[in-house]
Amino acid sequence: MRDYPYIRMFRQQDAIALLLPVGCNEIFLYTYPMDKPPASIALEKLGIPHRVFFHKKPVTSFEEAASARNQQPEQIVRSILFQVRPGEFVMVLMAGRGQVDWKKLRGIVKRSRVRMATEDEVLEVTGYRIGTVSPFGVKNRARVLMDASVLREEEISIGSGVRGVAIIMKSRDVQRALGEAEIVELSEKTD
């Protein structure tokens, strides 16, 4: 059994259950097979080809994660949640080490103030912990902005909803699976 702040992950036979402590009780969130994280289950329902990658040990950097997956750091896609206004969120998909240009983001969402979602908001909106977030199988729908950097590599890896597990898939299939995602230029320009 592994404990995380707020959520307890309980392994039993070939499945994992997530439990949320509330007072002195625990609320059952959901169960999924150990070999199929939530993002994989969502992709299977859409008929999107992908494979699940299990890290043998915890990773601490882009380089380490990319190396373990036999990829380059530019192939790792981060799913970052921003609050546009109270109760309204947007998820940005950004490849590699690229940083979101805040001015561009504010322009696209037509708001003068935007902030990164808090850890609790990320969990509430997506159902995933920071570091595991995926745009697939989220708890609540949010507008998705896909930076063009995601489509520059043929194959990418992205969060699965479970720590130490990634989804590897073709970038064009990310676009196909998300359908309504907007392709935008959000990366900061570096000289």
Backbone as JSON Lines, residues from 0, in Angstrom:
{"i":0,"aa":"M","n":[0.84,-1.17,0.0],"ca":[0.0,0.0,0.0],"c":[0.89,1.24,0.0]}
{"i":1,"aa":"R","n":[0.54,2.25,-0.85],"ca":[1.28,3.51,-0.92],"c":[0.38,4.64,-0.5]}
{"i":2,"aa":"D","n":[0.88,5.54,0.31],"ca":[0.08,6.68,0.74],"c":[0.55,7.95,0.04]}
{"i":3,"aa":"Y","n":[-0.39,8.79,-0.36],"ca":[-0.14,10.11,-0.89],"c":[-0.95,11.07,-0.04]}
{"i":4,"aa":"P","n":[-0.57,12.34,-0.01],"ca":[-1.4,13.29,0.75],"c":[-2.84,13.24,0.22]}
{"i":5,"aa":"Y","n":[-3.79,13.17,1.09],"ca":[-5.22,13.17,0.81],"c":[-5.75,11.86,0.24]}
{"i":6,"aa":"I","n":[-5.08,11.28,-0.75],"ca":[-5.61,10.09,-1.4],"c":[-4.75,8.89,-1.06]}
{"i":7,"aa":"R","n":[-5.4,7.79,-0.76],"ca":[-4.69,6.56,-0.47],"c":[-4.93,5.6,-1.63]}
{"i":8,"aa":"M","n":[-3.84,5.06,-2.15],"ca":[-3.93,4.1,-3.24],"c":[-3.77,2.72,-2.62]}
{"i":9,"aa":"F","n":[-4.7,1.85,-2.86],"ca":[-4.72,0.53,-2.26],"c":[-4.65,-0.52,-3.36]}
{"i":10,"aa":"R","n":[-3.63,-1.36,-3.36],"ca":[-3.49,-2.42,-4.36],"c":[-4.05,-3.71,-3.81]}
{"i":11,"aa":"Q","n":[-4.86,-4.36,-4.61],"ca":[-5.4,-5.65,-4.23],"c":[-5.52,-6.5,-5.48]}
{"i":12,"aa":"Q","n":[-4.86,-7.62,-5.5],"ca":[-4.8,-8.53,-6.64],"c":[-4.38,-7.76,-7.89]}
{"i":13,"aa":"D","n":[-5.22,-7.69,-8.92],"ca":[-4.84,-7.06,-10.18],"c":[-5.47,-5.69,-10.38]}
{"i":14,"aa":"A","n":[-5.83,-5.01,-9.27],"ca":[-6.49,-3.72,-9.41],"c":[-5.95,-2.74,-8.36]}
{"i":15,"aa":"I","n":[-6.22,-1.47,-8.62],"ca":[-5.85,-0.41,-7.69],"c":[-7.13,0.36,-7.36]}
{"i":16,"aa":"A","n":[-7.35,0.63,-6.08],"ca":[-8.5,1.44,-5.65],"c":[-7.96,2.73,-5.08]}
{"i":17,"aa":"L","n":[-8.65,3.83,-5.31],"ca":[-8.27,5.12,-4.74],"c":[-9.32,5.5,-3.7]}
{"i":18,"aa":"L","n":[-8.84,5.84,-2.5],"ca":[-9.72,6.18,-1.39],"c":[-9.41,7.6,-0.92]}
{"i":19,"aa":"L","n":[-10.44,8.4,-0.7],"ca":[-10.29,9.77,-0.25],"c":[-10.75,9.87,1.2]}
{"i":20,"aa":"P","n":[-9.85,10.26,2.13],"ca":[-10.27,10.38,3.53],"c":[-11.17,11.6,3.73]}
{"i":21,"aa":"V","n":[-12.29,11.38,4.42],"ca":[-13.21,12.45,4.77],"c":[-13.53,12.26,6.25]}
{"i":22,"aa":"G","n":[-13.01,13.13,7.09],"ca":[-13.18,12.95,8.53],"c":[-12.53,11.65,8.95]}
{"i":23,"aa":"C","n":[-13.27,10.81,9.64],"ca":[-12.71,9.52,10.07],"c":[-13.11,8.4,9.13]}
{"i":24,"aa":"N","n":[-13.74,8.72,8.0],"ca":[-14.14,7.72,7.01],"c":[-13.34,7.9,5.73]}
{"i":25,"aa":"E","n":[-13.47,6.94,4.83],"ca":[-12.84,7.04,3.51],"c":[-13.92,6.86,2.45]}
{"i":26,"aa":"I","n":[-13.85,7.7,1.42],"ca":[-14.79,7.59,0.3],"c":[-14.06,6.88,-0.83]}
{"i":27,"aa":"F","n":[-14.7,5.86,-1.38],"ca":[-14.15,5.12,-2.51],"c":[-14.28,5.98,-3.75]}
{"i":28,"aa":"L","n":[-13.16,6.26,-4.44],"ca":[-13.2,7.08,-5.65],"c":[-13.41,6.22,-6.89]}
{"i":29,"aa":"Y","n":[-12.49,5.31,-7.17],"ca":[-12.66,4.39,-8.3],"c":[-11.61,3.31,-8.25]}
{"i":30,"aa":"T","n":[-11.82,2.3,-9.07],"ca":[-10.88,1.19,-9.2],"c":[-10.53,1.05,-10.66]}
{"i":31,"aa":"Y","n":[-9.31,0.7,-10.93],"ca":[-8.92,0.41,-12.31],"c":[-7.85,-0.67,-12.28]}
{"i":32,"aa":"P","n":[-7.72,-1.44,-13.36],"ca":[-6.71,-2.5,-13.41],"c":[-5.31,-1.92,-13.29]}
{"i":33,"aa":"M","n":[-4.39,-2.62,-12.61],"ca":[-3.03,-2.12,-12.44],"c":[-2.32,-1.91,-13.76]}
{"i":34,"aa":"D","n":[-2.63,-2.72,-14.77],"ca":[-1.94,-2.57,-16.04],"c":[-2.62,-1.55,-16.95]}
{"i":35,"aa":"K","n":[-3.71,-0.93,-16.5],"ca":[-4.43,0.05,-17.3],"c":[-4.77,1.27,-16.46]}
{"i":36,"aa":"P","n":[-3.91,2.28,-16.5],"ca":[-4.23,3.51,-15.77],"c":[-5.43,4.21,-16.41]}
{"i":37,"aa":"P","n":[-6.03,5.17,-15.7],"ca":[-7.25,5.83,-16.19],"c":[-7.13,6.4,-17.6]}
{"i":38,"aa":"A","n":[-5.99,7.01,-17.94],"ca":[-5.83,7.59,-19.29],"c":[-5.87,6.5,-20.36]}
{"i":39,"aa":"S","n":[-5.3,5.35,-20.06],"ca":[-5.3,4.24,-21.0],"c":[-6.72,3.71,-21.23]}
{"i":40,"aa":"I","n":[-7.47,3.61,-20.15],"ca":[-8.86,3.15,-20.27],"c":[-9.65,4.13,-21.14]}
{"i":41,"aa":"A","n":[-9.47,5.42,-20.92],"ca":[-10.16,6.44,-21.72],"c":[-9.77,6.34,-23.2]}
{"i":42,"aa":"L","n":[-8.48,6.15,-23.47],"ca":[-8.01,6.03,-24.86],"c":[-8.55,4.77,-25.52]}
{"i":43,"aa":"E","n":[-8.61,3.67,-24.77],"ca":[-9.18,2.44,-25.33],"c":[-10.63,2.64,-25.72]}
{"i":44,"aa":"K","n":[-11.4,3.34,-24.9],"ca":[-12.81,3.61,-25.21],"c":[-12.95,4.41,-26.5]}
{"i":45,"aa":"L","n":[-11.95,5.25,-26.8],"ca":[-11.96,6.06,-28.02],"c":[-11.36,5.31,-29.21]}
{"i":46,"aa":"G","n":[-10.79,4.14,-28.96],"ca":[-10.15,3.38,-30.03],"c":[-8.83,3.98,-30.48]}
{"i":47,"aa":"I","n":[-8.13,4.66,-29.57],"ca":[-6.87,5.34,-29.9],"c":[-5.69,4.44,-29.53]}
{"i":48,"aa":"P","n":[-4.83,4.12,-30.5],"ca":[-3.67,3.27,-30.18],"c":[-2.67,3.98,-29.27]}
{"i":49,"aa":"H","n":[-2.13,3.24,-28.33],"ca":[-1.15,3.76,-27.37],"c":[-0.53,2.57,-26.65]}
{"i":50,"aa":"R","n":[0.51,2.84,-25.87],"ca":[1.04,1.8,-25.0],"c":[1.33,2.41,-23.64]}
{"i":51,"aa":"V","n":[1.27,1.57,-22.63],"ca":[1.49,2.0,-21.26],"c":[2.93,1.68,-20.89]}
{"i":52,"aa":"F","n":[3.62,2.68,-20.31],"ca":[5.01,2.5,-19.9],"c":[5.09,2.61,-18.38]}
{"i":53,"aa":"F","n":[5.66,1.58,-17.74],"ca":[5.84,1.57,-16.29],"c":[7.31,1.83,-15.98]}
{"i":54,"aa":"H","n":[7.57,2.91,-15.23],"ca":[8.95,3.18,-14.8],"c":[9.34,2.16,-13.74]}
{"i":55,"aa":"K","n":[10.57,1.68,-13.82],"ca":[11.05,0.71,-12.84],"c":[11.42,1.36,-11.51]}
{"i":56,"aa":"K","n":[11.74,2.66,-11.57],"ca":[12.06,3.41,-10.35],"c":[11.6,4.85,-10.54]}
{"i":57,"aa":"P","n":[11.45,5.6,-9.45],"ca":[11.01,7.0,-9.58],"c":[12.0,7.82,-10.41]}
{"i":58,"aa":"V","n":[11.45,8.74,-11.21],"ca":[12.29,9.61,-12.02],"c":[12.26,11.02,-11.44]}
{"i":59,"aa":"T","n":[13.37,11.74,-11.58],"ca":[13.48,13.06,-10.98],"c":[13.76,14.17,-11.99]}
{"i":60,"aa":"S","n":[13.85,13.84,-13.28],"ca":[14.13,14.87,-14.28],"c":[13.56,14.47,-15.64]}
{"i":61,"aa":"F","n":[13.44,15.46,-16.51],"ca":[13.01,15.2,-17.88],"c":[13.95,14.21,-18.55]}
{"i":62,"aa":"E","n":[15.24,14.44,-18.36],"ca":[16.25,13.6,-19.01],"c":[16.12,12.15,-18.57]}
{"i":63,"aa":"E","n":[15.92,11.95,-17.27],"ca":[15.79,10.59,-16.72],"c":[14.52,9.91,-17.25]}
{"i":64,"aa":"A","n":[13.42,10.64,-17.26],"ca":[12.16,10.08,-17.77],"c":[12.28,9.75,-19.25]}
{"i":65,"aa":"A","n":[12.84,10.67,-20.02],"ca":[12.99,10.45,-21.46],"c":[13.9,9.26,-21.73]}
{"i":66,"aa":"S","n":[15.01,9.19,-21.04],"ca":[15.95,8.08,-21.22],"c":[15.3,6.73,-20.92]}
{"i":67,"aa":"A","n":[14.56,6.66,-19.81],"ca":[13.89,5.41,-19.44],"c":[12.87,5.0,-20.5]}
{"i":68,"aa":"R","n":[12.25,5.98,-21.14],"ca":[11.23,5.69,-22.16],"c":[11.82,5.58,-23.56]}
{"i":69,"aa":"N","n":[13.16,5.7,-23.65],"ca":[13.84,5.66,-24.94],"c":[13.36,6.81,-25.84]}
{"i":70,"aa":"Q","n":[13.26,8.0,-25.24],"ca":[12.81,9.18,-25.95],"c":[13.74,10.35,-25.65]}
{"i":71,"aa":"Q","n":[13.49,11.46,-26.33],"ca":[14.17,12.72,-26.07],"c":[13.29,13.55,-25.15]}
{"i":72,"aa":"P","n":[13.86,14.48,-24.37],"ca":[13.03,15.32,-23.49],"c":[11.91,16.06,-24.23]}
{"i":73,"aa":"E","n":[12.13,16.41,-25.49],"ca":[11.12,17.13,-26.27],"c":[9.89,16.27,-26.55]}
{"i":74,"aa":"Q","n":[9.99,14.97,-26.31],"ca":[8.85,14.08,-26.56],"c":[7.94,13.93,-25.34]}
{"i":75,"aa":"I","n":[8.37,14.47,-24.22],"ca":[7.54,14.38,-23.01],"c":[6.59,15.57,-23.0]}
{"i":76,"aa":"V","n":[5.31,15.28,-22.88],"ca":[4.28,16.32,-22.9],"c":[3.72,16.51,-21.5]}
{"i":77,"aa":"R","n":[3.74,17.75,-21.04],"ca":[3.17,18.1,-19.73],"c":[1.76,18.62,-19.91]}
{"i":78,"aa":"S","n":[0.88,18.25,-19.01],"ca":[-0.5,18.73,-18.98],"c":[-0.6,19.68,-17.79]}
{"i":79,"aa":"I","n":[-0.76,20.98,-18.06],"ca":[-0.72,22.0,-17.02],"c":[-2.08,22.69,-16.95]}
{"i":80,"aa":"L","n":[-2.65,22.74,-15.75],"ca":[-3.97,23.32,-15.57],"c":[-3.86,24.76,-15.06]}
{"i":81,"aa":"F","n":[-4.63,25.66,-15.68],"ca":[-4.67,27.07,-15.29],"c":[-6.1,27.46,-14.96]}
{"i":82,"aa":"Q","n":[-6.23,28.36,-13.97],"ca":[-7.55,28.91,-13.68],"c":[-7.69,30.21,-14.47]}
{"i":83,"aa":"V","n":[-8.75,30.29,-15.27],"ca":[-9.01,31.46,-16.09],"c":[-9.86,32.46,-15.3]}
{"i":84,"aa":"R","n":[-10.84,31.95,-14.6],"ca":[-11.7,32.71,-13.68],"c":[-12.24,31.7,-12.69]}
{"i":85,"aa":"P","n":[-12.81,32.13,-11.59],"ca":[-13.31,31.16,-10.61],"c":[-14.23,30.12,-11.26]}
{"i":86,"aa":"G","n":[-13.88,28.86,-11.08],"ca":[-14.68,27.77,-11.64],"c":[-14.42,27.46,-13.1]}
{"i":87,"aa":"E","n":[-13.55,28.21,-13.76],"ca":[-13.24,27.96,-15.17],"c":[-11.75,27.7,-15.33]}
{"i":88,"aa":"F","n":[-11.44,26.57,-15.97],"ca":[-10.05,26.15,-16.11],"c":[-9.74,25.83,-17.56]}
{"i":89,"aa":"V","n":[-8.45,25.92,-17.88],"ca":[-7.96,25.54,-19.2],"c":[-6.73,24.67,-18.99]}
{"i":90,"aa":"M","n":[-6.63,23.59,-19.77],"ca":[-5.46,22.72,-19.69],"c":[-4.57,23.0,-20.88]}
{"i":91,"aa":"V","n":[-3.29,23.22,-20.6],"ca":[-2.31,23.49,-21.66],"c":[-1.42,22.26,-21.78]}
{"i":92,"aa":"L","n":[-1.25,21.76,-23.0],"ca":[-0.32,20.67,-23.27],"c":[0.93,21.28,-23.87]}
{"i":93,"aa":"M","n":[2.07,21.04,-23.23],"ca":[3.35,21.65,-23.64],"c":[4.41,20.56,-23.69]}
{"i":94,"aa":"A","n":[5.13,20.48,-24.8],"ca":[6.17,19.46,-24.96],"c":[7.51,19.94,-24.41]}
{"i":95,"aa":"G","n":[8.26,19.0,-23.86],"ca":[9.62,19.27,-23.41],"c":[9.69,20.29,-22.29]}
{"i":96,"aa":"R","n":[10.8,21.01,-22.29],"ca":[11.06,21.99,-21.23],"c":[10.43,23.35,-21.51]}
{"i":97,"aa":"G","n":[9.74,23.47,-22.62],"ca":[9.15,24.75,-23.0],"c":[8.29,25.34,-21.9]}
{"i":98,"aa":"Q","n":[8.33,26.66,-21.78],"ca":[7.55,27.37,-20.77],"c":[6.39,28.1,-21.44]}
{"i":99,"aa":"V","n":[5.28,28.18,-20.74],"ca":[4.11,28.89,-21.26],"c":[4.37,30.39,-21.21]}
{"i":100,"aa":"D","n":[4.13,31.05,-22.31],"ca":[4.21,32.51,-22.38],"c":[2.89,33.05,-21.82]}
{"i":101,"aa":"W","n":[2.96,33.65,-20.64],"ca":[1.77,34.11,-19.94],"c":[0.98,35.15,-20.75]}
{"i":102,"aa":"K","n":[1.68,36.03,-21.43],"ca":[1.0,37.06,-22.22],"c":[0.19,36.4,-23.34]}
{"i":103,"aa":"K","n":[0.78,35.42,-24.01],"ca":[0.05,34.71,-25.08],"c":[-1.15,33.98,-24.51]}
{"i":104,"aa":"L","n":[-0.97,33.31,-23.36],"ca":[-2.07,32.58,-22.74],"c":[-3.22,33.53,-22.38]}
{"i":105,"aa":"R","n":[-2.88,34.65,-21.75],"ca":[-3.91,35.63,-21.39],"c":[-4.65,36.13,-22.64]}
{"i":106,"aa":"G","n":[-3.92,36.32,-23.73],"ca":[-4.54,36.76,-24.98],"c":[-5.49,35.72,-25.55]}
{"i":107,"aa":"I","n":[-5.1,34.47,-25.51],"ca":[-5.95,33.4,-26.06],"c":[-7.22,33.22,-25.25]}
{"i":108,"aa":"V","n":[-7.11,33.29,-23.92],"ca":[-8.3,33.09,-23.07],"c":[-9.05,34.4,-22.82]}
{"i":109,"aa":"K","n":[-8.5,35.5,-23.35],"ca":[-9.12,36.83,-23.25],"c":[-9.38,37.24,-21.79]}
{"i":110,"aa":"R","n":[-8.36,37.08,-20.99],"ca":[-8.41,37.46,-19.58],"c":[-7.12,38.16,-19.22]}
{"i":111,"aa":"S","n":[-7.22,39.19,-18.38],"ca":[-6.01,39.9,-17.97],"c":[-5.28,39.19,-16.84]}
{"i":112,"aa":"R","n":[-6.0,38.32,-16.13],"ca":[-5.38,37.58,-15.03],"c":[-5.66,36.09,-15.2]}
{"i":113,"aa":"V","n":[-4.61,35.32,-15.16],"ca":[-4.68,33.86,-15.24],"c":[-3.66,33.35,-14.24]}
{"i":114,"aa":"R","n":[-3.95,32.24,-13.59],"ca":[-2.98,31.67,-12.66],"c":[-2.97,30.15,-12.8]}
{"i":115,"aa":"M","n":[-1.87,29.56,-12.36],"ca":[-1.8,28.1,-12.35],"c":[-2.78,27.6,-11.29]}
{"i":116,"aa":"A","n":[-3.42,26.48,-11.57],"ca":[-4.35,25.88,-10.62],"c":[-3.58,25.37,-9.41]}
{"i":117,"aa":"T","n":[-4.2,25.41,-8.26],"ca":[-3.59,24.87,-7.05],"c":[-3.63,23.35,-7.11]}
{"i":118,"aa":"E","n":[-2.89,22.72,-6.21],"ca":[-2.88,21.26,-6.15],"c":[-4.29,20.71,-5.93]}
{"i":119,"aa":"D","n":[-5.05,21.34,-5.03],"ca":[-6.42,20.89,-4.77],"c":[-7.32,21.09,-5.99]}
{"i":120,"aa":"E","n":[-7.16,22.2,-6.71],"ca":[-7.96,22.44,-7.92],"c":[-7.63,21.43,-9.01]}
{"i":121,"aa":"V","n":[-6.34,21.11,-9.16],"ca":[-5.95,20.11,-10.16],"c":[-6.65,18.79,-9.87]}
{"i":122,"aa":"L","n":[-6.62,18.37,-8.62],"ca":[-7.26,17.12,-8.22],"c":[-8.77,17.19,-8.44]}
{"i":123,"aa":"E","n":[-9.39,18.29,-8.07],"ca":[-10.84,18.44,-8.22],"c":[-11.27,18.44,-9.68]}
{"i":124,"aa":"V","n":[-10.55,19.16,-10.53],"ca":[-10.93,19.29,-11.94],"c":[-10.6,18.04,-12.74]}
{"i":125,"aa":"T","n":[-9.38,17.51,-12.55],"ca":[-8.94,16.4,-13.4],"c":[-9.16,15.03,-12.77]}
{"i":126,"aa":"G","n":[-9.14,14.97,-11.44],"ca":[-9.17,13.68,-10.77],"c":[-7.78,13.09,-10.61]}
{"i":127,"aa":"Y","n":[-6.75,13.84,-11.04],"ca":[-5.37,13.38,-11.0],"c":[-4.53,14.26,-10.09]}
{"i":128,"aa":"R","n":[-3.47,13.69,-9.55],"ca":[-2.5,14.43,-8.75],"c":[-1.51,15.14,-9.68]}
{"i":129,"aa":"I","n":[-0.96,16.26,-9.22],"ca":[0.08,16.94,-9.99],"c":[1.22,15.95,-10.22]}
{"i":130,"aa":"G","n":[1.74,15.93,-11.43],"ca":[2.79,15.0,-11.8],"c":[2.26,13.75,-12.49]}
{"i":131,"aa":"T","n":[0.93,13.6,-12.5],"ca":[0.32,12.44,-13.17],"c":[-0.74,12.87,-14.17]}
{"i":132,"aa":"V","n":[-1.0,14.18,-14.27],"ca":[-2.14,14.7,-15.04],"c":[-2.06,14.33,-16.51]}
{"i":133,"aa":"S","n":[-3.21,13.93,-17.01],"ca":[-3.39,13.57,-18.42],"c":[-4.62,14.31,-18.93]}
{"i":134,"aa":"P","n":[-4.69,14.62,-20.21],"ca":[-5.91,15.21,-20.75],"c":[-6.99,14.16,-21.0]}
{"i":135,"aa":"F","n":[-6.63,12.87,-20.84],"ca":[-7.55,11.77,-21.12],"c":[-8.15,11.22,-19.83]}
{"i":136,"aa":"G","n":[-9.46,11.02,-19.83],"ca":[-10.12,10.43,-18.67],"c":[-10.26,11.38,-17.5]}
{"i":137,"aa":"V","n":[-10.29,12.68,-17.77],"ca":[-10.39,13.65,-16.69],"c":[-11.78,13.61,-16.06]}
{"i":138,"aa":"K","n":[-11.83,14.01,-14.81],"ca":[-13.07,14.01,-14.03],"c":[-14.06,15.04,-14.58]}
{"i":139,"aa":"N","n":[-13.56,16.24,-14.89],"ca":[-14.39,17.33,-15.42],"c":[-13.75,17.89,-16.69]}
{"i":140,"aa":"R","n":[-14.57,18.13,-17.69],"ca":[-14.03,18.67,-18.94],"c":[-13.5,20.08,-18.75]}
{"i":141,"aa":"A","n":[-12.42,20.36,-19.44],"ca":[-11.84,21.71,-19.46],"c":[-11.4,21.98,-20.9]}
{"i":142,"aa":"R","n":[-11.37,23.23,-21.25],"ca":[-10.85,23.63,-22.56],"c":[-9.39,23.19,-22.63]}
{"i":143,"aa":"V","n":[-8.99,22.62,-23.78],"ca":[-7.61,22.15,-23.95],"c":[-6.93,22.96,-25.03]}
{"i":144,"aa":"L","n":[-5.77,23.53,-24.67],"ca":[-4.92,24.25,-25.62],"c":[-3.66,23.42,-25.82]}
{"i":145,"aa":"M","n":[-3.43,22.98,-27.03],"ca":[-2.26,22.16,-27.33],"c":[-1.21,23.03,-28.03]}
{"i":146,"aa":"D","n":[-0.08,23.22,-27.34],"ca":[0.99,23.97,-27.98],"c":[1.47,23.2,-29.2]}
{"i":147,"aa":"A","n":[1.82,23.91,-30.26],"ca":[2.27,23.29,-31.5],"c":[3.48,22.37,-31.27]}
{"i":148,"aa":"S","n":[4.23,22.6,-30.18],"ca":[5.39,21.76,-29.87],"c":[5.02,20.3,-29.7]}
{"i":149,"aa":"V","n":[3.79,20.03,-29.29],"ca":[3.34,18.64,-29.08],"c":[3.34,17.88,-30.39]}
{"i":150,"aa":"L","n":[3.06,18.57,-31.49],"ca":[2.95,17.9,-32.79],"c":[4.26,17.84,-33.55]}
{"i":151,"aa":"R","n":[5.33,18.41,-33.02],"ca":[6.62,18.4,-33.72],"c":[7.29,17.04,-33.72]}
{"i":152,"aa":"E","n":[7.02,16.24,-32.71],"ca":[7.59,14.9,-32.62],"c":[6.53,13.89,-33.06]}
{"i":153,"aa":"E","n":[6.95,12.84,-33.75],"ca":[5.99,11.83,-34.2],"c":[5.4,11.06,-33.02]}
{"i":154,"aa":"E","n":[6.25,10.71,-32.05],"ca":[5.8,9.96,-30.89],"c":[6.06,10.78,-29.63]}
{"i":155,"aa":"I","n":[5.1,10.77,-28.71],"ca":[5.24,11.52,-27.45],"c":[4.87,10.6,-26.28]}
{"i":156,"aa":"S","n":[5.19,11.07,-25.07],"ca":[4.68,10.4,-23.88],"c":[3.99,11.46,-23.04]}
{"i":157,"aa":"I","n":[2.97,11.03,-22.31],"ca":[2.11,11.96,-21.58],"c":[1.64,11.27,-20.31]}
{"i":158,"aa":"G","n":[1.16,12.05,-19.34],"ca":[0.69,11.5,-18.07],"c":[-0.41,10.48,-18.25]}
{"i":159,"aa":"S","n":[-0.48,9.56,-17.29],"ca":[-1.45,8.47,-17.35],"c":[-2.5,8.55,-16.26]}
{"i":160,"aa":"G","n":[-2.28,9.44,-15.28],"ca":[-3.16,9.5,-14.12],"c":[-2.57,8.77,-12.92]}
{"i":161,"aa":"V","n":[-1.45,8.08,-13.13],"ca":[-0.8,7.31,-12.06],"c":[0.68,7.65,-12.03]}
{"i":162,"aa":"R","n":[1.21,7.9,-10.84],"ca":[2.63,8.21,-10.69],"c":[3.48,7.03,-11.15]}
{"i":163,"aa":"G","n":[4.54,7.31,-11.91],"ca":[5.46,6.28,-12.37],"c":[4.99,5.52,-13.59]}
{"i":164,"aa":"V","n":[3.9,5.99,-14.21],"ca":[3.34,5.33,-15.39],"c":[3.08,6.41,-16.43]}
{"i":165,"aa":"A","n":[3.44,6.14,-17.68],"ca":[3.22,7.1,-18.77],"c":[2.48,6.43,-19.91]}
{"i":166,"aa":"I","n":[1.86,7.24,-20.73],"ca":[1.22,6.78,-21.97],"c":[2.13,7.22,-23.11]}
{"i":167,"aa":"I","n":[2.47,6.28,-23.99],"ca":[3.27,6.59,-25.18],"c":[2.36,6.41,-26.39]}
{"i":168,"aa":"M","n":[2.35,7.43,-27.24],"ca":[1.45,7.4,-28.4],"c":[1.95,8.35,-29.49]}
{"i":169,"aa":"K","n":[1.35,8.26,-30.64],"ca":[1.66,9.16,-31.76],"c":[1.03,10.52,-31.47]}
{"i":170,"aa":"S","n":[1.76,11.58,-31.79],"ca":[1.24,12.93,-31.51],"c":[-0.05,13.2,-32.28]}
{"i":171,"aa":"R","n":[-0.15,12.69,-33.48],"ca":[-1.39,12.91,-34.25],"c":[-2.58,12.23,-33.58]}
{"i":172,"aa":"D","n":[-2.32,11.14,-32.81],"ca":[-3.4,10.47,-32.09],"c":[-3.83,11.26,-30.86]}
{"i":173,"aa":"V","n":[-2.92,12.05,-30.29],"ca":[-3.3,12.95,-29.19],"c":[-4.33,13.93,-29.73]}
{"i":174,"aa":"Q","n":[-4.01,14.52,-30.87],"ca":[-4.9,15.48,-31.5],"c":[-6.24,14.83,-31.85]}
{"i":175,"aa":"R","n":[-6.2,13.62,-32.39],"ca":[-7.42,12.9,-32.76],"c":[-8.27,12.58,-31.52]}
{"i":176,"aa":"A","n":[-7.62,12.14,-30.45],"ca":[-8.34,11.77,-29.22],"c":[-9.0,12.98,-28.57]}
{"i":177,"aa":"L","n":[-8.35,14.13,-28.65],"ca":[-8.88,15.32,-27.98],"c":[-9.89,16.07,-28.84]}
{"i":178,"aa":"G","n":[-9.85,15.87,-30.13],"ca":[-10.85,16.44,-31.03],"c":[-10.97,17.95,-30.97]}
{"i":179,"aa":"E","n":[-11.51,18.47,-29.88],"ca":[-11.79,19.9,-29.77],"c":[-10.6,20.72,-29.27]}
{"i":180,"aa":"A","n":[-9.46,20.1,-29.06],"ca":[-8.28,20.84,-28.58],"c":[-7.87,21.87,-29.63]}
{"i":181,"aa":"E","n":[-7.5,23.04,-29.15],"ca":[-7.05,24.1,-30.04],"c":[-5.53,24.03,-30.16]}
{"i":182,"aa":"I","n":[-5.02,24.05,-31.39],"ca":[-3.56,24.06,-31.61],"c":[-3.13,25.53,-31.6]}
{"i":183,"aa":"V","n":[-2.22,25.87,-30.68],"ca":[-1.81,27.25,-30.49],"c":[-0.3,27.33,-30.33]}
{"i":184,"aa":"E","n":[0.23,28.55,-30.4],"ca":[1.65,28.81,-30.11],"c":[1.72,29.49,-28.75]}
{"i":185,"aa":"L","n":[2.08,28.74,-27.73],"ca":[2.13,29.27,-26.37],"c":[3.53,29.3,-25.78]}
{"i":186,"aa":"S","n":[4.5,28.74,-26.47],"ca":[5.85,28.66,-25.92],"c":[6.49,30.03,-25.85]}
{"i":187,"aa":"E","n":[7.24,30.26,-24.77],"ca":[8.06,31.46,-24.67],"c":[9.15,31.35,-25.72]}
{"i":188,"aa":"K","n":[9.45,32.45,-26.35],"ca":[10.56,32.46,-27.31],"c":[11.85,32.68,-26.56]}
{"i":189,"aa":"T","n":[12.84,31.82,-26.8],"ca":[14.15,31.98,-26.15],"c":[15.18,32.32,-27.22]}
{"i":190,"aa":"D","n":[16.06,33.2,-26.9],"ca":[17.11,33.62,-27.87],"c":[18.43,33.02,-27.51]}
